């Protein structure tokens, strides 16, 4: 029997993990502001999240948790990715991002390039696996078999709603978010968040 309470639990936990700004969210905002391949980017992020949540619910999260080297690889790999992305954002905030998310004279990305970029942002960030496969998988897997589907559906719905709202919202607010000073502030905030998350990952590993 489908449990609305468990669905809302999955929705709430999924939202709490996906809403904090990260590499995926920052990329969706950048794409929304530029107005290029927004639908493709949003759809790719949703499909990746839904797939990883399903894998976590299927037991992959327990496999990762039971393997010390896989868990360590995810943690240290995630920390390195977040460190790299955070420094990249700060570089943009301090100078390179002055032109906004799309530099003047820059060639518009093709659909193929846009797809490859969003998949890299999604799949090369081990922190994503910790959130979806390990954490959501662990909580969902601990529920009774009849409630796991409702929990997974809630978490997947959170991803669907969030990325859709983020991409479309950024597109509608492009006239504000695309201003150089505003974008530099976004880059600075994103970079700081990434560096803090990297430190927290390394602290947890210790």
C-alpha positions in Angstrom: 0.0 0.0 0.0 1.3 3.4 -1.0 2.1 5.5 2.1 1.7 9.3 1.8 3.6 9.8 5.0 6.6 7.8 3.7 6.4 9.6 0.3 6.6 12.9 2.1 9.5 11.6 4.2 11.4 10.8 0.9 10.4 14.1 -0.6 11.7 16.0 2.4 15.0 14.1 2.7 15.5 14.3 -1.0 14.9 18.0 -1.0 17.3 18.6 2.0 20.1 16.8 0.1 19.6 18.3 -3.3 18.7 21.9 -2.6 22.0 23.1 -1.0 24.0 24.8 -3.8 26.6 22.5 -5.4 28.2 21.8 -8.7 25.0 20.5 -10.3 22.9 23.4 -9.0 25.4 26.0 -10.0 25.6 24.5 -13.5 21.8 24.5 -13.9 21.7 28.2 -12.8 24.4 29.1 -15.3 22.6 27.2 -18.1 19.3 28.9 -17.2 20.8 32.3 -17.2 22.5 31.7 -20.6 19.2 30.4 -22.0 20.9 27.6 -24.0 19.9 24.0 -23.7 18.0 24.5 -20.4 15.6 21.7 -21.0 18.3 19.2 -21.9 20.4 20.2 -18.8 17.5 19.9 -16.4 16.3 16.6 -17.9 19.8 15.1 -17.7 20.2 16.1 -14.0 16.8 14.5 -13.2 17.6 11.3 -15.0 20.9 11.0 -13.3 19.4 11.6 -9.8 16.5 9.2 -10.4 18.9 6.5 -11.6 21.2 6.9 -8.7 18.3 6.9 -6.2 17.0 3.7 -7.7 20.4 2.1 -7.5 20.7 3.1 -3.9 17.3 1.6 -3.1 18.3 -1.6 -4.9 21.2 -2.0 -2.4 24.2 -0.4 -4.0 24.4 2.0 -1.0 24.9 -0.9 1.3 27.6 -2.3 -0.9 29.4 1.0 -0.8 29.0 1.3 2.9 30.3 -2.2 3.5 33.4 -1.5 1.4 35.9 0.7 3.2 37.9 1.5 0.1 34.8 2.4 -2.0 33.5 4.7 0.8 37.0 6.3 1.1 37.2 6.7 -2.7 33.8 8.5 -2.7 34.8 10.7 0.2 38.3 11.7 -0.9 37.2 11.9 -4.5 34.3 14.1 -3.6 36.5 16.3 -1.5 39.0 16.8 -4.3 36.2 17.5 -6.8 34.6 20.1 -4.5 38.0 21.7 -3.8 38.6 22.0 -7.5 35.2 23.4 -8.3 35.3 25.8 -5.3 38.6 27.2 -6.5 37.3 27.5 -10.0 34.3 29.5 -8.8 36.5 31.8 -6.8 38.7 32.4 -9.8 35.6 33.5 -11.7 34.4 35.6 -8.8 37.7 37.5 -8.5 38.1 38.2 -12.2 37.2 35.7 -14.8 33.5 35.7 -14.0 33.1 39.5 -14.5 31.4 38.9 -17.8 28.7 36.8 -16.3 27.9 33.1 -17.1 28.4 33.6 -20.8 31.5 35.6 -21.8 31.2 38.1 -24.7 32.1 36.6 -28.0 32.0 33.0 -26.6 30.6 30.5 -29.1 27.2 29.0 -27.9 27.6 25.4 -26.9 26.2 22.7 -29.0 23.6 20.3 -27.6 26.2 17.5 -27.5 28.6 19.7 -25.6 25.9 20.8 -23.2 25.0 17.2 -22.6 28.6 16.1 -22.0 29.1 19.0 -19.6 26.1 18.3 -17.4 26.8 14.6 -17.3 30.4 15.4 -16.2 29.1 17.8 -13.5 26.7 15.1 -12.3 28.7 11.9 -12.6 32.3 13.0 -11.8 31.2 14.4 -8.5 31.5 11.6 -5.9 29.5 13.8 -3.4 26.4 13.1 -5.5 26.8 9.4 -4.9 27.1 9.9 -1.2 23.8 11.8 -1.1 21.8 9.7 -3.5 23.2 6.2 -3.4 24.5 6.0 0.2 22.4 8.3 2.3 19.0 7.9 0.6 19.7 4.3 -0.1 20.5 3.6 3.5 17.4 5.3 4.9 15.1 3.9 2.2 16.6 0.4 2.5 15.9 0.4 6.3 12.1 0.8 5.7 9.7 -2.1 5.3 9.7 -3.5 1.8 6.2 -2.1 1.1 7.3 1.4 1.9 10.5 1.6 -0.1 8.7 2.5 -3.3 6.9 5.4 -1.7 10.2 6.7 -0.2 12.0 6.4 -3.5 9.1 8.1 -5.3 9.3 11.0 -2.9 13.0 11.4 -3.3 12.7 11.3 -7.1 9.9 13.8 -7.1 12.1 16.2 -5.1 14.7 16.0 -7.8 12.2 16.5 -10.6 10.6 19.5 -8.9 13.9 21.1 -7.8 15.8 21.0 -11.0 12.8 22.1 -13.0 12.2 25.1 -10.8 15.9 25.9 -10.7 16.4 25.9 -14.4 13.1 27.7 -15.3 13.6 30.1 -12.4 17.1 31.0 -13.4 15.9 31.6 -17.0 13.1 33.9 -15.9 15.5 35.8 -13.6 18.3 36.0 -16.1 18.0 39.8 -16.3 19.1 40.0 -12.7 21.3 36.9 -12.3 23.2 37.7 -15.5 24.5 41.0 -14.2 28.3 40.8 -13.8 28.3 41.9 -10.1 25.4 39.5 -9.2 27.1 36.6 -11.0 30.4 37.3 -9.3 28.6 37.1 -5.9 27.0 33.8 -6.9 30.4 32.4 -7.9 31.9 33.6 -4.6 29.1 32.1 -2.6 29.2 28.8 -4.6 33.0 28.6 -4.2 32.8 29.1 -0.5 30.1 26.5 -0.1 32.1 24.0 -2.1 35.2 24.5 0.0 33.3 24.1 3.2 31.7 20.9 2.0 35.2 19.6 1.0 36.4 20.3 4.5 33.4 18.6 6.1 33.9 15.5 3.9 37.5 15.2 5.0 36.6 15.8 8.6 34.0 13.0 8.5 36.5 10.7 6.9 38.8 11.3 9.8 
